[in-house]
Amino acid sequence: MTETIPFATLDITGETCPMTFVRTRLALDRLPPGARLRVRLRGAEPLRNVSASATALGHLVAAGPTGDDGETVLDIVRR
Protein backbone atom coordinates (compact mmCIF):
# COMPACT_ATOMS: atom_id res chain seq x y z
CA MET A 1 0.00 0.00 0.00
CA THR A 2 1.32 3.46 -0.94
CA GLU A 3 0.86 6.35 1.47
CA THR A 4 -0.03 9.73 -0.06
CA ILE A 5 1.91 12.72 1.28
CA PRO A 6 -0.35 15.79 1.68
CA PHE A 7 0.44 18.64 -0.69
CA ALA A 8 -0.89 22.20 -0.58
CA THR A 9 -0.32 25.31 -2.68
CA LEU A 10 -0.20 28.98 -1.74
CA ASP A 11 0.01 31.97 -4.09
CA ILE A 12 1.46 35.04 -2.38
CA THR A 13 2.64 36.82 -5.53
CA GLY A 14 0.45 39.82 -4.64
CA GLU A 15 1.59 40.05 -1.00
CA THR A 16 4.37 42.17 0.52
CA CYS A 17 6.60 41.45 3.51
CA PRO A 18 5.91 40.70 6.32
CA MET A 19 2.58 39.25 5.15
CA THR A 20 4.38 36.86 2.81
CA PHE A 21 5.66 34.80 5.72
CA VAL A 22 2.56 35.31 7.86
CA ARG A 23 0.42 33.69 5.16
CA THR A 24 3.05 30.97 4.60
CA ARG A 25 3.25 30.20 8.33
CA LEU A 26 -0.54 29.92 8.64
CA ALA A 27 -0.63 27.51 5.68
CA LEU A 28 2.22 25.41 7.14
CA ASP A 29 0.54 25.26 10.55
CA ARG A 30 -2.51 23.62 8.93
CA LEU A 31 -0.42 20.81 7.43
CA PRO A 32 0.74 17.62 9.17
CA PRO A 33 4.48 16.96 9.57
CA GLY A 34 5.99 15.65 6.35
CA ALA A 35 3.48 17.47 4.13
CA ARG A 36 4.68 19.76 1.36
CA LEU A 37 3.62 23.34 0.70
CA ARG A 38 4.31 24.81 -2.73
CA VAL A 39 4.52 28.62 -2.47
CA ARG A 40 4.46 30.97 -5.46
CA LEU A 41 5.98 34.35 -4.64
CA ARG A 42 7.40 37.34 -6.48
CA GLY A 43 10.50 39.38 -5.68
CA ALA A 44 13.86 39.01 -3.99
CA GLU A 45 12.73 40.19 -0.54
CA PRO A 46 9.87 37.69 -0.14
CA LEU A 47 12.13 34.92 -1.47
CA ARG A 48 14.80 35.75 1.12
CA ASN A 49 12.39 36.26 4.02
CA VAL A 50 10.12 33.26 3.45
CA SER A 51 13.07 30.93 2.82
CA ALA A 52 15.03 32.12 5.86
CA SER A 53 12.02 32.12 8.20
CA ALA A 54 10.84 28.66 7.17
CA THR A 55 14.38 27.28 7.50
CA ALA A 56 14.75 28.89 10.95
CA LEU A 57 11.60 27.04 12.05
CA GLY A 58 13.18 23.75 10.97
CA HIS A 59 11.32 23.20 7.70
CA LEU A 60 13.10 22.02 4.54
CA VAL A 61 13.06 24.59 1.74
CA ALA A 62 13.90 24.16 -1.95
CA ALA A 63 13.60 27.00 -4.45
CA GLY A 64 13.01 26.63 -8.14
CA PRO A 65 14.46 29.05 -10.68
CA THR A 66 13.27 32.65 -10.69
CA GLY A 67 11.39 33.59 -13.84
CA ASP A 68 11.83 36.74 -15.91
CA ASP A 69 8.82 38.21 -14.09
CA GLY A 70 10.53 37.73 -10.70
CA GLU A 71 8.29 34.81 -9.72
CA THR A 72 9.76 31.86 -7.83
CA VAL A 73 8.23 28.63 -6.57
CA LEU A 74 9.36 27.35 -3.17
CA ASP A 75 8.71 23.81 -2.02
CA ILE A 76 8.60 23.65 1.77
CA VAL A 77 8.39 20.36 3.65
CA ARG A 78 6.81 20.82 7.06
CA ARG A 79 8.80 19.32 9.93
C-alpha positions in Angstrom: 0.0 0.0 0.0 1.3 3.5 -0.9 0.9 6.4 1.5 0.0 9.7 -0.1 1.9 12.7 1.3 -0.3 15.8 1.7 0.4 18.6 -0.7 -0.9 22.2 -0.6 -0.3 25.3 -2.7 -0.2 29.0 -1.7 0.0 32.0 -4.1 1.5 35.0 -2.4 2.6 36.8 -5.5 0.5 39.8 -4.6 1.6 40.0 -1.0 4.4 42.2 0.5 6.6 41.5 3.5 5.9 40.7 6.3 2.6 39.3 5.2 4.4 36.9 2.8 5.7 34.8 5.7 2.6 35.3 7.9 0.4 33.7 5.2 3.1 31.0 4.6 3.3 30.2 8.3 -0.5 29.9 8.6 -0.6 27.5 5.7 2.2 25.4 7.1 0.5 25.3 10.5 -2.5 23.6 8.9 -0.4 20.8 7.4 0.7 17.6 9.2 4.5 17.0 9.6 6.0 15.6 6.3 3.5 17.5 4.1 4.7 19.8 1.4 3.6 23.3 0.7 4.3 24.8 -2.7 4.5 28.6 -2.5 4.5 31.0 -5.5 6.0 34.4 -4.6 7.4 37.3 -6.5 10.5 39.4 -5.7 13.9 39.0 -4.0 12.7 40.2 -0.5 9.9 37.7 -0.1 12.1 34.9 -1.5 14.8 35.7 1.1 12.4 36.3 4.0 10.1 33.3 3.5 13.1 30.9 2.8 15.0 32.1 5.9 12.0 32.1 8.2 10.8 28.7 7.2 14.4 27.3 7.5 14.7 28.9 11.0 11.6 27.0 12.0 13.2 23.8 11.0 11.3 23.2 7.7 13.1 22.0 4.5 13.1 24.6 1.7 13.9 24.2 -1.9 13.6 27.0 -4.4 13.0 26.6 -8.1 14.5 29.1 -10.7 13.3 32.6 -10.7 11.4 33.6 -13.8 11.8 36.7 -15.9 8.8 38.2 -14.1 10.5 37.7 -10.7 8.3 34.8 -9.7 9.8 31.9 -7.8 8.2 28.6 -6.6 9.4 27.4 -3.2 8.7 23.8 -2.0 8.6 23.7 1.8 8.4 20.4 3.7 6.8 20.8 7.1 8.8 19.3 9.9 
